[in-house]
């Protein structure tokens, strides 16, 4: 279960994020980076953030704690920026946040080269969830207490913006699409242990694990999805797609290994 907290103070916007996330304080005395359901990317960015983040955690990768955050529209009534006021008004109710990591630093591959095993596992994970946002320009990796932490997965799982046909052959074809962002991935030069990562990680994400993660998504974020009668049907579709992507032989994983070899890593 994810913890649910209530935002008590809007601290400051993080303007480097396209969806204008913010640092907030909550009633548990914690400080969080809040992602708004009323932002341009909408609730599907929150679904992707939650599902991908918890899958990464299940694979043993470091991800800040993810919490659900209740937001009162009145929280920003003293905020002078009309754009932020509009965002807060559009985001009343349940939102998502990651634990704020004070003193963390953005990852610089020139200053801190990761071990091949870790780099390979992160690249494999990003390929699984089709994360298009881990480039040298925007690594979405933080260094904190000597570890590499993964953040910002809202651009993952982009298949859910245009759900594939869910009959067997069509789903299998879509689910095995190669990882389009592989050549731009910041960790590509270090990921020299991909076959080992594929063997180790693919077995960890059982159907039961996928269901447990997808069941964490609040039903209100899944309602009124075109082509689905109720949130449970949407949850089933996420599990079905991810299960198909994990089925052997994983063509996308083999293609990823080819890209790593071609890169000279």
N, C-alpha and C positions, 0 to 999 in steps of 0.2 A: 504493500500500500504506500502511496505517496502521502506525505504530510500536506495538510491544508492550513495555510496561515492567512491572516488578514493584513493588508497593507495599511500602515498607520501614518506614513510620511513619504511624500515624494521628495527625493533628495536632489537628483540632477539627471538631465537627459544624457545619453551617450550618443552623440551626434555622428560618430563614425559608422553607426549601424544604419542600414538603409530603412529599417522599419522603426527607427527612433526608440530603441529600448531605453530603460532608465534604471538608475539605482534607487531602490526604495528600502525603507525600514518596515518591519512587520511586528505583529503583536507578540512574537516569540523572542523579540529583541535581536533577531537576525537581520542581516543586510543582504539584499538580493539584487540580481540583475533581472528586471522584469521584462517579459515579452508580452506585448499587448494583442489581445484578440481583435481589437479594432484597427490594427495597423493594416497597411495596404495588402500584405500577404495573407491576412485573414487567419481564420482558425486552423487552416491546414498547415500553416507554418508551425503552429503550436503542436499539432499532432505529430508532425515530422520531428520536431525538437524532442518531444517526449519519447516516441518510439525508438528513434535512432539513438538517443542518449542512453536509454535503458538497455538497448541491445549492446551498445559499447560496454556498458558496465558489466553486463552478463558475460562479455568476452574477456573480462579482466583489465580493461582499459580504464584510465582515470578520467572521470567526468564529475564536475561539481554536483552536489545534491540537487535534484530537481524537485520542486515543490509546486503545488497549486496555490494560487493567490487570489483571495477575494478582494475585489477592488470596488470601493465606493466612488461613484462618479463625482462626488463633491470633494474628493481628495485634492484635486488641483484647482480649486476655485480661486486661489490666490496666485496661481501661475500666470505671469504676464504674457507668455507666448500663446497666441491664439491657436497655433498649430497643435501645441501640447494640450491645450484645453479641449480641443475637438477630439484628440486621440483619447483622452481620459473619459470624456463623455461617451465615446463609442465603445469603451472597453469595460463598462460596468459588469460586474459578475465575476466569473471564474477565468483567471488568466494563468500564465505559467512563468516560473522564474527559476534561475540557477543561483546557487549559493555564491556570493561575492567572495573572491579570493584576494584579500588585501595584500598588497605588495607583490603581486604576481607580475611577471614580465612577458611581453610578447616573444614568441619563439623566433630565434634567429639561427637559421641552419649554418651560417658561417661561424657563429660563436659557440654553438652547442650541437654538434652532430649527434643524432640519436643512434643507438645500437641497431644493427641490421634487423634483429628479431622484432624490436618494438616498431621500427619504421615499417616493416613488412606487415605486421599485424594491423597497424593503423590504415595503411594503404588498402589492405584486403577488406577491412571493415567499410571504408569509404566506398569501395567498389560495390560491396554488397548492397548498401543503402543508396547508391548512386548520388553521393554527396558531391555537388559541383563547386563547393566553396572551401577548398583547402589549397590555395595556390600561393606562390611566393608573395604575391601582392596582398593577400589576405589569408594568413595561415590558419586562423581560428584555433591556434594552439597557444597555451600559456605554460610558462615554466614557474612552478610554485613548489617550494620545499623540495627542490631537487628532482621533481617529477614533471612529466609532460602531461598536461591536462587538455582534454578535448572539449571545445565549446562550439556553440552556434551551428546546429544541425537543421535549421529550419528550411534550408534549400535541398534537403534530402527527400527521398521517396517521391520524386516528382511525377511518377506514374499516376499518383492519386489526383492530379489535376486533370487527367483524361483517362479514366479507368479503362484498362484493356478488356477486351471480350473475355469472359471468364469460362469459355468452353476449353477443354483440355489442350488441343493443339495450339490454339491462338494464345492462350495464357503461357504455355511453355515457350513459344517463340519470343514473346515480349519479355518474359522473365529472364531470358538468357542474353539479352542485349549487352554488348560490351560497355565498359565504363568509359563514357565519352570524355571525362575530364582527366583521364589517367596521365596523359602527357604533360599536363600543367600542374600535377600534384607536387607540392613542396617536398615531399619525402621520397619521391621516385628515385633520386640518385642513391638513396641509402637502403632501399628495400631489396636486398639481395637474398632474402630468405623466404620468398613468397611460397614456394611449394610446401615448406614446413609450416608456414602460417595457415595455408589452406587446409592442410591435413589436421592441424591442431584445433582450428577455430570452427570449422564447418560442423564438427560433431557436437559442439557445445550448444548450438541453437536447435534444440529439438522442437517438435511441434508444441509440446507442453510449455517450453520456455517462450516461444513466440506468442502463444495464447496468453500467458501470464503478463507479458509486456503490453500487448495490445489491450488487454482488459483494464489496464491502468488509465486509458484514455477516457475522460468524462463523456458520458452519453450526449450531453448538450453540444459537444463539438462535432458530433457525428450525425446529428439529426438533419433531416431534409436534404440528404445527399442524393442528387439525381441518379435514378436507376436502382435505388435501394429502398426497401420498405421500412427499415428500422435500423438503429445503431448496431444491433447485434449482427445484422447482415454485412454491415460495413466492416466490423471487426473481423468477421470470417474472411472477407475478401483480402484484408491486409495479411492475415495468416496464410491464406492460400497463395498469394503472390510471393511472399518471402519464402515459403516452403518450396515452391517451384524453383525459385532462384538458387536455393541451397541444394537442390537435387543433383546428384552426380549423373553424368559428367558435367561439371560446371564450365561451360564454354567461355563465360566471361572471365573466369579465373585463369584459364589457359591463355586467353588473349592478353590478359594483364601480365602474365609471365613473359610473353613475347615482347611486350612493350618495354618491360624492364631490361630484357636482354639487348634489345635494339638501342636502348638509351646508353648502353655501356656501363651500367651500374655494376 
